[in-house]
Amino acid sequence: MTLEAYLEDRRVEVDRALDGLLPRPEGPAARLYEAMRYAVFGGGKRLRPALAIAVYESLGGSSKAILAPAAALEMVHTYSLVHDDLPAMDDDDLRRGRPTVHRAFGDAEAILAGDALLTLAFEVLATHPREAAAAARADAVALVARRAGASGMVGGQTADLEAERKPAELAALQWIHAHKTGALLAASAELGAIHAGAETADREAFSRFGHALGLAFQIADDLLDRTASAAVLGKTPGKDERAGKATYPALLGLTASRREAERLASVARAEIPASVGDRGILDALARYAVERPS
């Protein structure tokens, strides 16, 4: 199976799971539920759930068993996008080719929709897979909370905002990418390993795999922000440069940034544990991080 076909199959599965997990837009909170669904079903690659599923399958599991926790990762990712787009942060009008949630529903509604997605994600992680051991679900909750919170994604976003106010050196930029993007992708890969019952060494290797993949993916995003159109990106291009944000292209230039993304993809592939039987999809995901068109 090609990576494109694999990602499309996983996207369909994850979207079906999300549809079942998200509340229907009815009752007194119908507008909140509508905003949550608008945010989640606005497109997207479903890379984080696909990564969790790919790791789980590489260790002998079936995608259906881990669909709910994988969908929870997409909720966490989507909440972060909804909040990042707000006027108080990145102030974006477009996300995935259509108005951002705060433009479509209002600022307060966007904040609440993000809050609701994040809390629903942890409810799902705590209760799924239902047949999993309670210890595995607890590990999953702790892992995602740590990687999504102040010591991970939220901390990275804070440092990213700070970097708009004063020039950032390369070490600071690496820290931002490692936390803002790398942390949740590392958690996604490790989540698949947790529910597959992997040994500690393999869990840690998959975490490093997801981390390197996330850094490569973020550098590729920074490059696309410089080189791609709004039609290709599905969001406003060039905003990072205009805001004076720290990015690899801004600090190193386009050519050196591409080389670094390719190096990180190689690092990711080298972390795939020997216990993996078929590493084809994981290898392809690492290549995809730097070769994708958008």
TILOTOR-335922 format. One record per residue: x negated, y negated, z of N, C-alpha, C, CB in turn; residue in one letter. Coordinates in steps of 0.001 Angstrom, whole numbers, padded with zeros to 6 digits. Glycine has a CB too. Layout:
<recs>
REC       nu       nv       nw      cau      cav      caw       cu       cv       cw      cbu      cbv      cbw  residu
REC        X        Y        Z        X        Y        Z        X        Y        Z        X        Y        Z       a
...
</recs>
This chain:
<recs>
REC       nu       nv       nw      cau      cav      caw       cu       cv       cw      cbu      cbv      cbw  residu
REC  -000834   001190   000000   000000   000000   000000  -000874  -001248   000000   000946  -000002   001212       m
REC  -000547  -002223  -000853  -001293  -003479  -000853  -000952  -004276   000403  -000980  -004309  -002128       t
REC  -001833  -005209   000757  -001564  -006044   001920  -000295  -006868   001705  -002760  -006966   002207       l
REC  -000105  -007366   000496   001086  -008166   000217   002356  -007363   000483   001070  -008663  -001235       e
REC   002381  -006121   000024   003552  -005269   000250   003704  -004952   001734   003441  -003964  -000564       a
REC   002583  -004701   002409   002626  -004405   003842   003204  -005582   004618   001222  -004062   004365       y
REC   002693  -006795   004341   003176  -007975   005054   004649  -008238   004774   002351  -009194   004671       l
REC   005078  -008002   003548   006496  -008199   003234   007369  -007189   003974   006730  -008087   001721       e
REC   006942  -005932   004027   007695  -004918   004773   007784  -005277   006254   007043  -003536   004607       d
REC   006652  -005704   006831   006657  -006075   008248   007492  -007336   008473   005216  -006293   008753       r
REC   007443  -008288   007547   008248  -009504   007684   009731  -009161   007749   007977  -010468   006517       r
REC   010171  -008281   006855   011579  -007883   006846   011948  -007214   008165   011869  -006935   005664       v
REC   011099  -006321   008648   011371  -005634   009917   011421  -006612   011086   010309  -004565   010180       e
REC   010446  -007519   011139   010378  -008476   012242   011564  -009432   012192   009056  -009264   012197       v
REC   011926  -009890   011001   013079  -010790   010889   014357  -010105   011354   013241  -011275   009443       d
REC   014485  -008828   011049   015663  -008082   011502   015667  -008003   013033   015684  -006651   010878       r
REC   014499  -007760   013603   014405  -007707   015067   014713  -009066   015687   013008  -007239   015499       a
REC   014185  -010120   015100   014450  -011465   015607   015938  -011802   015545   013648  -012497   014814       l
REC   016560  -011406   014469   017992  -011670   014322   018789  -011006   015449   018490  -011169   012953       d
REC   018361  -009821   015840   019051  -009126   016917   018746  -009672   018296   018707  -007691   016879       g
REC   017576  -010282   018464   017161  -010770   019775   017612  -012202   020057   015669  -010685   019891       l
REC   017717  -013030   019020   018090  -014429   019210   019595  -014557   019424   017649  -015276   018004       l
REC   020011  -015478   020292   021450  -015654   020527   022159  -016210   019299   021682  -016580   021718       p
REC   023418  -015818   019129   024239  -016315   018030   024671  -017754   018318   025477  -015405   017815       r
REC   024797  -018583   017288   025174  -019989   017504   026660  -020154   017802   024810  -020820   016284       p
REC   027026  -019851   019020   028424  -019971   019437   028469  -020316   020914   029214  -018660   019152       e
REC   029614  -020818   021369   029766  -021176   022769   029238  -022569   023060   029062  -020170   023640       g
REC   029227  -022974   024344   028810  -024330   024719   027379  -024686   024309   028947  -024496   026197       p
REC   026499  -023699   024228   025101  -023963   023847   024845  -023637   022380   024146  -023152   024729       a
REC   025882  -023679   021554   025759  -023277   020150   024704  -024090   019400   027100  -023417   019451       a
REC   024611  -025391   019688   023641  -026212   018954   022208  -025822   019316   023870  -027707   019249       r
REC   021979  -025486   020563   020656  -024995   020969   020325  -023713   020216   020601  -024751   022499       l
REC   021269  -022775   020186   021015  -021506   019506   020780  -021726   018009   022193  -020538   019723       y
REC   021514  -022677   017436   021328  -022984   016016   019928  -023536   015766   022390  -023991   015535       e
REC   019453  -024405   016660   018109  -024974   016517   017035  -023896   016661   017883  -026082   017556       a
REC   017242  -022956   017585   016289  -021856   017740   016201  -021046   016457   016690  -020947   018915       m
REC   017347  -020731   015893   017369  -019941   014664   016807  -020729   013484   018793  -019483   014356       r
REC   017093  -022006   013429   016542  -022854   012370   015015  -022810   012420   017052  -024318   012509       y
REC   014469  -022912   013628   013015  -022898   013786   012417  -021562   013368   012640  -023203   015228       a
REC   013029  -020481   013817   012463  -019148   013590   012625  -018696   012145   013115  -018138   014518       v
REC   013772  -018990   011545   014049  -018472   010208   013779  -019496   009102   015484  -018012   010131       f
REC   012809  -020365   009345   012425  -021343   008336   011297  -020872   007452   012037  -022618   008988       g
REC   011057  -019579   007396   009942  -019057   006619   008814  -018648   007539   009453  -020091   005603       g
REC   007629  -018531   006987   006479  -018129   007793   006002  -016734   007447   006820  -018200   009261       g
REC   004733  -016492   007690   004090  -015249   007277   004295  -014111   008261   002628  -015477   007086       k
REC   004707  -014430   009494   004845  -013426   010566   003506  -012731   010806   005942  -012376   010207       r
REC   002420  -013501   010730   001087  -012919   010844   000839  -012318   012220   000038  -013966   010549       l
REC   001276  -012988   013264   001007  -012485   014615   001729  -011174   014889   001414  -013521   015651       r
REC   003039  -011087   014599   003670  -009770   014760   003094  -008717   013831   005150  -009879   014524       p
REC   002758  -009101   012603   002177  -008125   011671   000853  -007597   012196   001977  -008753   010284       a
REC   000068  -008457   012823  -001214  -008031   013385  -001000  -007048   014536  -002023  -009250   013869       l
REC  -000053  -007363   015426   000233  -006439   016522   000689  -005084   015995   001299  -007025   017450       a
REC   001552  -005107   014994   002062  -003859   014414   000936  -003095   013725   003204  -004148   013411       i
REC   000081  -003802   012980  -001012  -003142   012258  -001964  -002442   013222  -001783  -004159   011406       a
REC  -002290  -003099   014334  -003158  -002468   015330  -002463  -001252   015929  -003541  -003473   016444       v
REC  -001207  -001395   016289  -000435  -000291   016870  -000402   000900   015912   001005  -000751   017203       y
REC  -000150   000627   014637  -000092   001702   013646  -001466   002322   013412   000471   001176   012328       e
REC  -002513   001501   013465  -003864   002037   013240  -004266   003022   014322  -004882   000904   013177       s
REC  -003581   002947   015469  -003856   003856   016589  -002810   004960   016688  -003909   003077   017901       l
REC  -002014   005098   015623  -001096   006227   015538   000346   005940   015863  -001554   007268   016418       g
REC   000699   004679   016147   002078   004356   016497   002937   004063   015283   002109   003180   017425       g
REC   004240   003927   015522   005216   003591   014484   005656   002148   014670   006440   004551   014528       s
REC   005795   001423   013567   006125   000000   013651   007412  -000243   014420   006243  -000591   012262       s
REC   008384   000639   014298   009689   000401   014919   009591   000338   016441   010672   001493   014510       k
REC   008661   001061   017032   008549   001100   018490   008065  -000219   019072   007613   002209   018905       a
REC   007352  -001012   018284   006755  -002237   018818   007373  -003494   018215   005261  -002235   018567       i
REC   008483  -003348   017508   009064  -004497   016815   009499  -005608   017781   010254  -004046   015982       l
REC   010119  -005269   018886   010596  -006312   019802   009442  -007112   020404   011431  -005689   020921       a
REC   008385  -006469   020969   007258  -007259   021452   006584  -008068   020343   006244  -006352   022105       p
REC   006511  -007495   019149   005933  -008234   018028   006769  -009467   017699   005816  -007329   016794       a
REC   008087  -009312   017726   008972  -010450   017480   008804  -011515   018558   010433  -009989   017419       a
REC   008546  -011084   019797   008312  -012045   020878   007096  -012918   020581   008119  -011312   022215       a
REC   006063  -012347   019978   004893  -013140   019593   005275  -014229   018603   003808  -012242   018991       l
REC   006166  -013914   017682   006613  -014925   016719   007402  -016026   017417   007471  -014281   015615       e
REC   008173  -015679   018432   008885  -016709   019201   007896  -017664   019870   009797  -016057   020265       m
REC   006839  -017113   020457   005824  -017960   021104   005172  -018870   020075   004750  -017095   021811       v
REC   004800  -018300   018942   004177  -019098   017883   005121  -020194   017403   003766  -018201   016704       h
REC   006385  -019856   017194   007348  -020831   016688   007590  -021949   017692   008664  -020147   016347       t
REC   007701  -021593   018971   007846  -022636   019995   006694  -023635   019912   007904  -022009   021407       y
REC   005469  -023110   019722   004312  -024005   019680   004384  -024945   018474   003012  -023190   019636       s
REC   004888  -024451   017346   005023  -025298   016160   006086  -026377   016372   005374  -024444   014932       l
REC   007208  -025987   016976   008288  -026945   017233   007781  -028090   018104   009490  -026246   017913       v
REC   007039  -027766   019148   006524  -028798   020045   005373  -029573   019405   006064  -028172   021359       h
REC   004508  -028899   018648   003409  -029606   017987   003916  -030648   016996   002503  -028615   017272       d
REC   005055  -030398   016366   005588  -031306   015356   006228  -032556   015946   006594  -030585   014514       d
REC   006469  -032573   017251   007184  -033686   017879   006437  -035019   017739   007416  -033383   019351       l
REC   007160  -036134   017759   006502  -037445   017649   005420  -037680   018685   007519  -038530   017762       p
REC   005581  -037133   019882   004577  -037330   020930   003282  -036578   020655   005134  -036896   022263       a
REC   003315  -035644   019703   002115  -034869   019378   001706  -035131   017927   002358  -033350   019611       m
REC   001984  -034204   017008   001509  -034388   015636   002437  -035247   014783   001334  -033050   014981       d
REC   003677  -035438   015218   004645  -036295   014522   004788  -035911   013048   004225  -037764   014635       d
REC   005170  -034662   012811   005324  -034159   011445   006784  -034163   011027   004749  -032747   011323       d
REC   007009  -034483   009765   008361  -034488   009207   008705  -033181   008508   008517  -035637   008238       d
REC   007700  -032448   008057   007926  -031223   007294   007252  -030038   007968   007409  -031379   005860       l
REC   007928  -028908   007927   007359  -027638   008385   007936  -026552   007482   007683  -027358   009920       r
REC   007059  -025824   006810   007478  -024747   005923   008442  -025237   004844   008126  -023636   006728       r
REC   008172  -026463   004364   008907  -026995   003226   010258  -027602   003536   009093  -025940   002254       g
REC   010593  -027804   004801   011877  -028428   005133   011711  -029268   006397   012994  -027350   005327       r
REC   012718  -030094   006736   012555  -030972   007903   012219  -030194   009172   013823  -031783   008126       p
REC   011320  -030762   009960   010975  -030158   011244   012200  -030155   012162   009796  -030916   011908       t
REC   012135  -029369   013219   013308  -029194   014078   013753  -030522   014684   013007  -028183   015191       v
REC   012811  -031349   015109   013229  -032627   015711   013841  -033557   014690   012047  -033313   016375       h
REC   013461  -033424   013418   014096  -034235   012369   015505  -033723   012066   013239  -034223   011082       r
REC   015686  -032431   012121   016984  -031844   011797   017967  -031898   012959   016803  -030415   011362       a
REC   017470  -031833   014208   018360  -031717   015363   018182  -032813   016405   018154  -030398   016013       f
REC   017061  -033497   016411   016767  -034498   017428   015636  -034052   018334   018004  -034794   018251       g
REC   014956  -035027   018946   013786  -034731   019772   014137  -033861   020977   013144  -036024   020243       d
REC   015171  -034233   021705   015531  -033481   022909   015911  -032047   022566   016687  -034169   023643       a
REC   016675  -031890   021487   017096  -030554   021067   015890  -029705   020664   018093  -030649   019898       e
REC   014896  -030327   020026   013690  -029594   019623   012905  -029134   020842   012801  -030469   018723       a
REC   012782  -030010   021839   012083  -029628   023071   012775  -028435   023719   012023  -030816   024062       i
REC   014093  -028507   023820   014839  -027434   024468   014797  -026140   023654   016283  -027862   024688       l
REC   014857  -026254   022336   014760  -025056   021497   013409  -024377   021691   014967  -025415   020010       a
REC   012333  -025166   021766   011017  -024595   022027   010956  -023929   023384   009953  -025663   021932       g
REC   011498  -024610   024399   011538  -024025   025748   012278  -022692   025738   012212  -024995   026741       d
REC   013416  -022661   025046   014241  -021451   025037   013549  -020307   024306   015594  -021738   024389       a
REC   012840  -020615   023229   012116  -019568   022503   011005  -018984   023365   011533  -020124   021192       l
REC   010278  -019840   024079   009175  -019354   024912   009693  -018461   026035   008384  -020534   025500       l
REC   010747  -018890   026709   011248  -018085   027820   011902  -016795   027340   012239  -018887   028640       t
REC   012587  -016837   026203   013155  -015609   025650   012041  -014629   025285   014025  -015922   024413       l
REC   010939  -015142   024770   009812  -014276   024408   009338  -013466   025609   008652  -015110   023846       a
REC   009245  -014111   026780   008760  -013388   027956   009806  -012410   028488   008366  -014373   029053       f
REC   011069  -012742   028329   012111  -011771   028677   011967  -010511   027827   013517  -012388   028489       e
REC   011733  -010704   026529   011592  -009561   025619   010337  -008761   025960   011537  -010037   024147       v
REC   009226  -009438   026197   007986  -008737   026532   008124  -007923   027823   006838  -009738   026669       l
REC   008909  -008441   028766   009077  -007749   030049   009992  -006540   029954   009621  -008704   031080       a
REC   010800  -006467   028904   011823  -005406   028828   011659  -004468   027633   013190  -006030   028771       t
REC   010696  -004731   026742   010514  -003906   025534   009037  -003557   025347   011052  -004646   024276       h
REC   008764  -002407   024738   009690  -001324   024381   010300  -000714   025637   008967  -000234   023556       p
REC   011563  -000367   025580   012257   000130   026761   011668   001445   027258   013730   000308   026461       r
REC   011100   002222   026319   010523   003503   026701   009088   003380   027202   010569   004449   025535       e
REC   008506   002182   027117   007124   001990   027547   007024   002000   029066   006564   000677   026990       a
REC   005866   002360   029572   005635   002313   031014   005721   000869   031505   004257   002928   031372       a
REC   006239   000691   032717   006369  -000653   033281   005015  -001351   033339   006991  -000589   034683       a
REC   003942  -000586   033609   002605  -001179   033689   002171  -001759   032353   001590  -000140   034155       a
REC   002517  -001099   031256   002163  -001609   029932   002915  -002895   029636   002460  -000561   028851       a
REC   004206  -002944   029989   004965  -004172   029770   004423  -005311   030638   006456  -003939   030069       r
REC   004048  -004998   031862   003474  -006023   032741   002153  -006540   032176   003260  -005460   034161       a
REC   001332  -005635   031660   000078  -006049   031026   000345  -006981   029848  -000719  -004823   030557       d
REC   001374  -006647   029066   001702  -007457   027892   002143  -008858   028304   002803  -006780   027061       a
REC   002985  -008947   029328   003439  -010252   029812   002263  -011083   030290   004462  -010085   030943       v
REC   001399  -010487   031113   000249  -011220   031650  -000686  -011667   030536  -000514  -010355   032657       a
REC  -000911  -010791   029566  -001803  -011115   028447  -001286  -012311   027662  -001958  -009907   027517       l
REC  -000030  -012259   027237   000509  -013335   026401   000622  -014631   027195   001883  -012941   025834       v
REC   001003  -014551   028469   001066  -015758   029299  -000301  -016425   029396   001586  -015418   030704       a
REC  -001326  -015626   029607  -002684  -016167   029736  -003149  -016807   028430  -003664  -015060   030156       r
REC  -002906  -016127   027315  -003405  -016626   026027  -002552  -017768   025467  -003454  -015489   025017       r
REC  -001301  -017876   025900  -000438  -018948   025409  -000480  -020182   026289   000978  -018459   025302       a
REC  -000988  -020065   027507  -000888  -021138   028485  -002073  -022079   028536  -000696  -020560   029809       g
REC  -002306  -022634   029732  -003315  -023673   029896  -004724  -023187   029576  -003273  -024204   031300       a
REC  -004993  -021907   029801  -006329  -021376   029505  -006425  -020848   028076  -006685  -020263   030491       s
REC  -005381  -021051   027291  -005371  -020594   025904  -004804  -021642   024972  -004576  -019316   025777       g
REC  -003664  -021331   024344  -003111  -022159   023282  -002764  -023580   023741  -001884  -021499   022721       m
REC  -002118  -023720   024905  -001739  -025047   025383  -002983  -025881   025708  -000832  -024932   026624       v
REC  -003972  -025243   026316  -005223  -025948   026568  -005895  -026397   025282  -006164  -025070   027356       g
REC  -005838  -025554   024250  -006410  -025919   022961  -005696  -027086   022316  -006381  -024746   022037       g
REC  -004370  -027110   022421  -003603  -028230   021876  -003934  -029530   022610  -002095  -027941   021966       q
REC  -004110  -029443   023935  -004481  -030628   024707  -005828  -031177   024250  -004526  -030300   026204       t
REC  -006800  -030287   024076  -008122  -030720   023620  -008068  -031269   022195  -009116  -029556   023694       a
REC  -007184  -030706   021376  -007016  -031195   020006  -006492  -032627   020010  -006060  -030280   019217       d
REC  -005522  -032924   020876  -005014  -034287   020989  -006094  -035240   021495  -003801  -034325   021919       l
REC  -006866  -034773   022459  -007946  -035594   022996  -008985  -035914   021918  -008613  -034883   024179       e
REC  -009201  -034979   021000  -010192  -035167   019940  -009772  -036241   018942  -010428  -033858   019212       a
REC  -008493  -036633   018946  -008051  -037743   018107  -008497  -039076   018681  -006536  -037722   017952       e
REC  -008776  -039112   019985  -009111  -040372   020654  -010612  -040629   020706  -008553  -040373   022057       r
REC  -011387  -039555   020575  -012840  -039738   020559  -013437  -038649   019677  -013446  -039690   022013       k
REC  -014533  -038955   018980  -015115  -037968   018063  -015530  -036690   018791  -016323  -038568   017343       p
REC  -015245  -035548   018146  -015586  -034253   018738  -016805  -033660   018053  -014400  -033280   018642       a
REC  -017694  -033078   018834  -018832  -032356   018292  -018396  -030953   017893  -019990  -032302   019314       e
REC  -019294  -030239   017204  -018955  -028912   016713  -018581  -027967   017845  -020111  -028338   015923       l
REC  -019297  -028019   018961  -018988  -027119   020081  -017576  -027360   020604  -020007  -027305   021219       a
REC  -017171  -028625   020678  -015813  -028938   021133  -014779  -028439   020139  -015650  -030445   021344       a
REC  -015078  -028579   018852  -014154  -028099   017817  -014004  -026580   017889  -014645  -028519   016415       l
REC  -015108  -025882   018094  -015046  -024430   018221  -014174  -024028   019417  -016464  -023844   018370       q
REC  -014280  -024774   020517  -013459  -024493   021701  -011984  -024700   021372  -013879  -025397   022892       w
REC  -011672  -025777   020667  -010281  -026064   020296  -009717  -024929   019456  -010182  -027399   019526       i
REC  -010438  -024536   018415  -009953  -023469   017532  -009804  -022151   018290  -010907  -023285   016340       h
REC  -010775  -021857   019160  -010732  -020596   019899  -009503  -020509   020790  -011990  -020435   020738       a
REC  -009061  -021641   021305  -007928  -021643   022227  -006609  -021925   021520  -008148  -022667   023316       h
REC  -006597  -022900   020626  -005329  -023281   019992  -004825  -022214   019028  -005489  -024600   019252       k
REC  -005728  -021577   018282  -005326  -020580   017288  -005823  -019180   017639  -005844  -020978   015916       t
REC  -007083  -019077   018009  -007672  -017766   018245  -007042  -017014   019401  -009127  -017912   018494       g
REC  -006596  -017730   020432  -006112  -017055   021641  -004866  -016219   021373  -005817  -018078   022726       a
REC  -003899  -016769   020649  -002662  -016017   020431  -002867  -014881   019432  -001553  -016951   019939       l
REC  -003750  -015060   018458  -004039  -013961   017536  -004806  -012851   018251  -004842  -014470   016320       l
REC  -005692  -013224   019168  -006370  -012211   019981  -005357  -011445   020820  -007436  -012863   020891       a
REC  -004395  -012170   021397  -003349  -011521   022192  -002497  -010595   021329  -002460  -012574   022868       a
REC  -002235  -011001   020089  -001414  -010182   019192  -002079  -008843   018926  -001161  -010916   017868       s
REC  -003376  -008886   018612  -004095  -007645   018338  -004167  -006776   019594  -005511  -007948   017816       a
REC  -004459  -007398   020732  -004576  -006619   021972  -003224  -006061   022411  -005170  -007485   023091       e
REC  -002137  -006788   022133  -000807  -006292   022476  -000526  -004963   021781   000264  -007325   022097       l
REC  -000888  -004885   020495  -000713  -003624   019785  -001500  -002507   020423  -001119  -003773   018345       g
REC  -002715  -002821   020868  -003556  -001805   021516  -002991  -001385   022868  -004979  -002330   021693       a
REC  -002447  -002339   023625  -001854  -002019   024933  -000739  -000992   024773  -001306  -003298   025614       i
REC   000181  -001275   023856   001332  -000386   023720   000986   000925   023014   002435  -001091   022965       h
REC  -000185   000983   022377  -000652   002251   021810  -001410   003081   022836  -001539   001992   020598       a
REC  -001578   002543   024042  -002288   003274   025093  -003787   003312   024892  -001772   004671   025176       g
REC  -004352   002287   024246  -005790   002273   023952  -006617   002134   025219  -006125   001136   022991       a
REC  -007823   002669   025169  -008774   002500   026262  -009220   001039   026349  -009996   003429   026070       e
REC  -009765   000668   027508  -010172  -000723   027741  -011136  -001226   026681  -010810  -000859   029110       t
REC  -012119  -000400   026309  -013115  -000838   025323  -012467  -001160   023989  -014186   000233   025133       a
REC  -011481  -000344   023579  -010807  -000609   022309  -009899  -001826   022416  -009997   000612   021866       d
REC  -009250  -001994   023548  -008443  -003207   023746  -009308  -004450   023593  -007769  -003196   025137       r
REC  -010470  -004432   024207  -011366  -005594   024139  -011879  -005811   022724  -012547  -005419   025099       e
REC  -012158  -004733   022005  -012619  -004862   020623  -011531  -005469   019744  -013045  -003495   020069       a
REC  -010303  -005027   019935  -009207  -005589   019150  -008961  -007049   019517  -007929  -004772   019358       f
REC  -009162  -007399   020771  -009038  -008801   021169  -010076  -009644   020421  -009214  -008955   022709       s
REC  -011311  -009157   020347  -012355  -009889   019624  -012039  -009952   018130  -013731  -009228   019849       r
REC  -011468  -008870   017604  -011053  -008854   016205  -010038  -009969   015939  -010454  -007480   015833       f
REC  -008990  -010038   016779  -007967  -011062   016592  -008495  -012463   016793  -006828  -010823   017527       g
REC  -009421  -012608   017727  -010023  -013914   017997  -010791  -014420   016779  -010956  -013835   019215       h
REC  -011655  -013584   016219  -012429  -013988   015036  -011504  -014243   013846  -013474  -012905   014675       a
REC  -010489  -013405   013711  -009505  -013596   012652  -008820  -014952   012800  -008463  -012465   012673       l
REC  -008465  -015307   014022  -007806  -016580   014273  -008677  -017766   013926  -007392  -016669   015703       g
REC  -009961  -017696   014259  -010873  -018793   013926  -011009  -018940   012416  -012254  -018560   014563       l
REC  -011152  -017815   011719  -011243  -017864   010253  -009969  -018449   009663  -011499  -016456   009672       a
REC  -008833  -018048   010203  -007544  -018513   009715  -007401  -020019   009910  -006409  -017774   010424       f
REC  -007844  -020523   011071  -007723  -021951   011349  -008628  -022774   010445  -008049  -022234   012807       q
REC  -009834  -022297   010191  -010721  -023018   009277  -010113  -023056   007883  -012118  -022362   009238       i
REC  -009531  -021929   007451  -008858  -021904   006150  -007703  -022892   006114  -008349  -020494   005836       a
REC  -006967  -023002   007227  -005884  -023992   007315  -006424  -025414   007169  -005135  -023850   008653       d
REC  -007543  -025693   007840  -008151  -027018   007747  -008586  -027331   006319  -009347  -027119   008692       d
REC  -009102  -026307   005635  -009504  -026495   004238  -008287  -026777   003359  -010257  -025254   003719       l
REC  -007208  -026023   003577  -005998  -026230   002785  -005402  -027613   003036  -004965  -025147   003102       l
REC  -005505  -028102   004266  -005003  -029432   004567  -005714  -030501   003741  -005161  -029728   006050       d
REC  -006959  -030215   003382  -007739  -031150   002556  -007481  -030971   001065  -009221  -030977   002834       r
REC  -007162  -029743   000642  -007203  -029438  -000793  -005863  -029101  -001427  -008121  -028311  -001020       t
REC  -004851  -028742  -000623  -003587  -028265  -001184  -002524  -029359  -001153  -003096  -027033  -000418       a
REC  -001491  -029172  -001955  -000380  -030121  -002031   000689  -029772  -000998   000229  -030133  -003451       s
REC   001634  -030709  -000790   002750  -030450   000118   003578  -029265  -000357   003637  -031692   000244       a
REC   003703  -029119  -001689   004489  -028010  -002239   003859  -026670  -001889   004620  -028146  -003761       a
REC   002537  -026604  -001900   001832  -025370  -001568   001846  -025133  -000061   000385  -025419  -002086       v
REC   001584  -026202   000708   001473  -026066   002163   002817  -025891   002854   000776  -027267   002733       l
REC   003851  -026524   002312   005135  -026543   003009   005159  -027528   004153   005463  -025175   003523       g
REC   004135  -028384   004245   004083  -029429   005260   003257  -030579   004704   003481  -028894   006605       k
REC   003202  -031673   005434   002513  -032856   004938   001010  -032629   004916   002853  -034077   005796       t
REC   000355  -032727   003744  -001091  -032527   003699  -001849  -033783   004113  -001519  -032103   002304       p
REC  -003098  -033593   004505  -003975  -034727   004790  -003740  -035423   006110  -003843  -035709   003728       g
REC  -002796  -034928   006929  -002497  -035620   008183  -003657  -035539   009172  -001244  -035037   008815       k
REC  -004363  -034417   009181  -005483  -034269   010109  -006554  -035314   009820  -006081  -032852   010018       d
REC  -006858  -035501   008548  -007895  -036470   008169  -007456  -037882   008522  -008211  -036374   006662       e
REC  -006189  -038214   008226  -005708  -039564   008500  -005652  -039843   010007  -004324  -039766   007876       r
REC  -005382  -038803   010781  -005317  -038965   012241  -006698  -038955   012887  -004464  -037862   012851       a
REC  -007719  -038694   012096  -009067  -038621   012645  -009320  -037380   013462  -009335  -039812   013479       g
REC  -008555  -036306   013180  -008703  -035082   013955  -010017  -034385   013648  -007542  -034144   013684       k
REC  -010529  -033694   014646  -011717  -032865   014452  -011328  -031629   013649  -012355  -032463   015819       a
REC  -011980  -031421   012525  -011791  -030220   011716  -013153  -029784   011195  -010789  -030473   010536       t
REC  -013243  -028532   010761  -014502  -028078   010175  -014863  -028874   008924  -014419  -026595   009838       y
REC  -013935  -029108   007988  -014310  -029901   006813  -014815  -031296   007178  -013125  -030022   005877       p
REC  -014218  -031906   008211  -014654  -033240   008604  -016079  -033229   009145  -013708  -033814   009647       a
REC  -016439  -032172   009875  -017764  -032108   010493  -018823  -031470   009599  -017681  -031344   011779       l
REC  -018418  -030440   008822  -019407  -029661   008065  -019278  -029810   006552  -019285  -028210   008427       l
REC  -018130  -030317   006085  -017896  -030346   004644  -017186  -029079   004180  -019220  -030515   003892       g
REC  -016700  -029095   002954  -015890  -027996   002435  -016698  -026717   002246  -015260  -028396   001122       l
REC  -017867  -026825   001648  -018646  -025622   001323  -019096  -024885   002577  -019865  -025992   000479       t
REC  -019658  -025604   003534  -020120  -024968   004771  -018944  -024404   005563  -020905  -025971   005634       a
REC  -017796  -025070   005495  -016614  -024576   006202  -016142  -023257   005614  -015484  -025608   006149       s
REC  -016157  -023157   004289  -015767  -021891   003641  -016719  -020768   004046  -015753  -022045   002097       r
REC  -018007  -021072   004095  -018990  -020057   004497  -018728  -019590   005923  -020425  -020611   004376       r
REC  -018389  -020503   006818  -018136  -020136   008201  -016878  -019282   008308  -018006  -021388   009071       e
REC  -015837  -019612   007554  -014620  -018791   007564  -014927  -017379   007077  -013522  -019432   006686       a
REC  -015736  -017261   006033  -016105  -015944   005511  -016941  -015172   006521  -016872  -016085   004193       e
REC  -017832  -015862   007225  -018648  -015195   008256  -017758  -014645   009364  -019695  -016174   008849       r
REC  -016793  -015439   009789  -015899  -015002   010859  -015033  -013825   010433  -015016  -016153   011305       l
REC  -014621  -013805   009179  -013864  -012653   008681  -014718  -011391   008740  -013379  -012902   007237       a
REC  -016007  -011517   008441  -016922  -010373   008543  -017097  -009936   009990  -018285  -010721   007935       s
REC  -017180  -010911   010891  -017269  -010596   012317  -016036  -009820   012758  -017421  -011885   013156       v
REC  -014866  -010264   012305  -013623  -009573   012660  -013656  -008121   012194  -012411  -010297   012048       a
REC  -014040  -007896   010960  -014073  -006518   010429  -015040  -005641   011214  -014471  -006523   008942       r
REC  -016148  -006225   011663  -017146  -005449   012410  -016628  -005029   013788  -018435  -006262   012568       a
REC  -015579  -005699   014284  -015049  -005380   015622  -014025  -004252   015604  -014417  -006613   016234       e
REC  -013565  -003817   014450  -012557  -002757   014398  -013158  -001483   014995  -012066  -002510   012925       i
REC  -012550  -000923   016028  -013163   000222   016724  -013272   001469   015843  -012359   000557   017969       p
REC  -014235   002294   016180  -014433   003549   015441  -013257   004497   015626  -015725   004233   015890       a
REC  -012459   004294   016676  -011312   005172   016938  -010191   004999   015916  -010771   004909   018327       s
REC  -010255   003942   015119  -009218   003687   014117  -009398   004642   012944  -009263   002212   013630       v
REC  -008339   005329   012602  -008417   006275   011487  -008412   005585   010147  -007277   007250   011550       g
REC  -007382   004789   009875  -007254   004076   008613  -007344   002581   008894  -005916   004433   007893       d
REC  -008456   001990   008502  -008691   000581   008797  -008367  -000328   007617  -010126   000378   009212       r
REC  -007754   000210   006575  -007542  -000541   005349  -006758  -001828   005546  -006841   000312   004362       g
REC  -005639  -001769   006267  -004817  -002961   006458  -005536  -003980   007333  -003468  -002589   007080       i
REC  -006241  -003515   008363  -006974  -004440   009228  -008086  -005145   008460  -007557  -003697   010433       l
REC  -008812  -004407   007638  -009826  -005029   006770  -009190  -006069   005859  -010551  -003960   005925       d
REC  -008062  -005710   005274  -007384  -006607   004341  -006879  -007871   005044  -006216  -005880   003666       a
REC  -006418  -007730   006289  -005980  -008899   007047  -007135  -009873   007278  -005378  -008468   008388       l
REC  -008319  -009342   007557  -009483  -010209   007755  -009823  -010956   006468  -010696  -009384   008229       a
REC  -009740  -010280   005349  -010002  -010955   004067  -008926  -011983   003766  -010084  -009933   002921       r
REC  -007683  -011631   004061  -006552  -012512   003795  -006682  -013844   004525  -005259  -011832   004195       y
REC  -007268  -013802   005721  -007405  -015018   006521  -008129  -016113   005754  -008147  -014718   007815       a
REC  -009058  -015738   004881  -009833  -016759   004169  -009502  -016832   002674  -011311  -016488   004342       v
REC  -008768  -015847   002165  -008490  -015835   000726  -007068  -016237   000373  -008760  -014475   000174       e
REC  -006189  -016395   001380  -004782  -016675   001088  -004634  -018012   000361  -003954  -016681   002387       r
REC  -003623  -018119  -000515  -003420  -019371  -001244  -002798  -020454  -000382  -002552  -019132  -002450       p
REC  -002065  -020080   000694  -001446  -021081   001565  -001112  -020445   002912  -000165  -021677   000907       s
</recs>
